[in-house]
Amino acid sequence: MMRRHNLCGKVVLFGTPGEEGYRGGKIRLLEKGAYDGVDISLISHPGILHNSALVRTAAFSRLSVEYFGQAAHAAKSPWLGINALDALVVSYNAVSALRQQTMAGDVISLAITNGGGEATQLIHEYAACICVIRAASASRLEDLEDKVGACFRAGAQATGARVEISVTRGYKDHVPNRILAASYAQCWSLLRDVPDPPITTPGCQQFTWIMSSTDQGNLSYALPSVNASFAIPPGPQAGQPHSADFEKASGTKDAFDRALRVGKALAGTAVDVLTTQGLLEQVKRQWREDMSVGESRRLATAVDYSQT
């Protein structure tokens, strides 16, 4: 059955592969102009903990680090070598020491991808690692990058090895639009059979912090955005997204009903924007204020990381 309407506006559905990882499809589309002329962006993401449209996510970047030394026989002439593995070990310990002085929203994850090989009689000439850094905001991420980079350079300085650090920009933090969030919360609450947990409302002045990252964060710096989090009934092991338990839980009828509710609430938000005189300008005014005020004001809310 076809239903006609006279709403003054258009809905554009974007397929954006590559949201996971660090080469987000939304960023590529944004850079190519696909979002030119788009006024707002509305998406959602399932979990088991939150019903909220005030979702903040972490900014992150990826550092690829390589150390180049000089091979030598470890027993006969070790003084001729420059140990790249030692450089990596020094830097690893430096990063571990740095963690004592990081902020609550900072995360530093490091994986050794090349430990110099299996030979034990050699001074290793090559070693490498990957480091992923997360922070509560894009500017804090830059500060943390400088500190972590100094740790990696210290390893090279201490051993005489040469270091190459390649930084891949990941995603910015997501800044939710409070006006859109208020519309979404109202639409969500007006639907029948309100599920637990209660939805976070804009009036509470507290963001829902999820210390994962999404390319929707970059969109929120370019246009008003909602990245609604919704809770489905958990599986027997209360597994969070990306677990086998969550995969099973997401295939239930209850999970489908929750997702359908969110789809209706997002649609209701879009209708509000299209039909309420002056609402779009309020949304854009709020976005401009969010982008213009200092980061400290944007983050000056009670932060609870215990449930993220």
N, C-alpha and C positions, 0 to 999 in steps of 0.2 A: 504494500500500500504506500503510495506516495503522499507525503505531507508537505504542503507548501507553506512558506512563511514569508514575511516581509521584513525580516531583520536586515538592518543596514550594515553589512559586514561579510566577511568571508573566513572560513576555517581552512587552514592549510595543515595537512598531515605530513610530517617529515619522517622519513626513514633514515635513521642515523646509526649505521653500524660502527663498531669499534669503541663503544662507550667505556668498556672495560680496558684496562691497560693504560697506555699513555699517548695514544694517537687518536683522540676522540673524533668521531665523525661529525659531531656538531660544530667543532672548531673549524674543521675544513670547510663545511658548508657556510659557516659564518664568514670565513675569510674570502670565499668565492662569491659572496653577495646574496646567498640564498635567503637570508633573513631580512634583506632590504625591504622596507615597507611593512614588516610585521610589527604589530604594536605590543603584543604580550606573548609569552611562552608558558604553556601549562603542561606539566608532566607529573608522573607519580612513580613511586617505587615501593614494592612490598617489603615487609619485614615481619617481626613478631612482637615488637616493643612499643611502637609509636603510632598514634593517629595525629598527624600534625601537618600543617602547611607552612609552618615557620621553621623549616629545616635549614640548618647551616651545615655545610660539609667542609672538609679539609682541602686546603690547597696542597699540591705536591709537585715535586720534580724528581728526576732520575739522573744520577751521576754515574757515568761509566769511567772507572779509574784503572789506569794501566801503569805499571812500574817497569822500567827498563834498566837492567844492571849489566854486569859483566860476569860471564861464566868463568869458573876456575875450579881446580880440583880441591875438594874440601880438606884433604889430608896432606897433599904434597905442597900446594902453593895457595892457600886460602887468601893470603894477603894481596893476591893479584885480582881477586874478584870483587864485585859490587853486588851485594845480595838484595835482589828485588823482593824476595819473600820477606826478608827482615824489614824492608821499608813498609810493606803491607802490614806486618804484625805491629810495628810501631804506630802506624796510623790507626789500626783497629783499636789499640789500647787508648790512643788519644781520643777517639770518638767515644769510647766507653767512659772515659773520664769526663768528657763534655756532657754526657747525659745527666750527670749530677746537677748541672746548672741550667738545664733546659726548662721551658715553661710547660704547664700542664697539657697544652694542646700540641706539643711538639712530639713527633715520632721519627726516629732514625732507625731504619732497617738496612742491614748490610749482609750481603752474601758473597763469599769468596768463590769466584768462578774459575780461577786458575791459581793453584798453589805452588806452581813451579815444576810440576811433574813428579814422578815416582822415584827418581834417582836420589839416593841419600849421600853419595860421595861428591856431590857438586854444590858449588855456590850457585844458587838459582839466578838466572839472568832475566827472568820474566815472572810477573805475578799480576793478578788483576782481580777486581771486585766490582760489584754493582751496589749502589747505595740509593735507597729511596727515602726522601725526606717529606714529611707531612707537617703542616702547621695550620693554625686557625685562620690565617689570612694570607693573602698574596704578599703583602709587605713583610710580614713576619717570616715568611718562607725565604725571602731574599736575605734577611739577616742570618737565618739559620744556615743557608747555603754558604755564606761567607765563613761562618764558624767551622762548618764541617770541611769545607775546602781547605782551611788552614790546617786542619788535622792531617789531611792527605798530603799536603805540601811539607808538613813537618816530618813525615816518614821519609820523604825524599831527601830533605835537608840532613836528617840524622845519618843516613847511610850513603849518601852520594849518588843514589839512583836518580834517574830522570822520571818524572811523572807527567802523564797526560790525563787531564780531566775533561770529559765531554759531558756537558749539561744538556739534558733534554727537558724542555719545559713541559710539565704535565698539565694539570688543571688548576684553575683558580678556585677559591672558596665560593660556595653558593650563598648569595645574599637574597633572602626571600623578600618579596614585596608585601608589606603589611596590609595594604588595601585589598589586594587580590586574596591574601590569606584570610581576611575577615569574610569576604564573600564566600570563599570555599568552605570555611567552617560553618557558616550559616546554612548553606545548601546541604552540607553533609549532615548537619544536625536535624534538619527538617524532614529528612527521609525516615521512614518507619524502621522500627527495631534497631535502635541505636546500640552498636556493639561496644564492648570494652576493648582497650582502655579509653577513657574520655578524651575527646579531641582537645589539643592544645589551642587555646584561643589567643588572638593578638593582644587582648587586654592584659594578659598575664605578664607581659614584658620579659618573657624568657624564651630564648630560642631552643629548639630541639637540636642538639648537637649530635651529628653522626660522623664519626671520624674516618669515614671512607671518603672517596673522591669521585666526582662526576664531571663530565664535560659540560653539563648544564651550568656549572659554576661560571664558565666563561660567558655563556649566554646571559647570565644574570648581571654581568658587568656591561652588557651591550643593550639590554632591554629588560623591562619588568618581567619577573619570573616567579613561578611557583613550582617547587619540586616536592609534591605532597608525599609524605610517608604514611603508609597504612599497614595496620597489623592484621595478619591472618592468624587463625587458631594454630598454635604451634604443634609440631609433631611430638611423639613420645619422648624424644631426647631434647626437646626445645632447641633444636638446631637453628642457627641463624642462616641468612641467605648464603648461598654457595656451598651448602652442605647437603648430603644425601637425605637427611631427615627433613630439611626444608623443602627439598624437591618433592618428596612424598606429600608433605602437608599442603603444598601449593596445588596439588591435583584434586583436592577435595571440593565438594559442593560449597562448604562454608567459605573456603578461600575464594571460589568463583563469585559467591554472593558479595563478599567484601570488595573484590575488584570491581564488580558491577556498580556497587554503591559509589566508589571513588570516581568511576567514569561518569556517573550521573552528576556528581558534585562538581567535577571539572567542567562538564557541559553547562551546568547551572551558572558557574562563575563566568563562562564565556557569554552566556545570555545576559547576565547582569551588566557586563561591560558594554554589550551591544545595545541594550535597551534603557539603561539608567543614564539620564542626561547628566553630563559632567563627570561621570565616574572614571572614564578613561583618562581625563585630564588629572583627576586626583591620583590615579595610579602612577601616571608619568611624573607628577610633582613629587610623590613619595620616592620614586626611583631616583630622580635628580638629586633629592636631598640625601638619600643613602649614598650616592656616588660622590657627593661633594663634601660631606662631613668627614672628619678624621676617623680613622680606623678605631681609635679608642672609644669613640661614641657609639659606633656600630656594634662593638663588642661589649659595651658596658651593660651587660645583663648578667643575671645569675647563670653560671655555667655548671652543668652537672654532666661529667663524663662517665659516670658510673654505669649508665645504661646504654652506652653507645657501642 
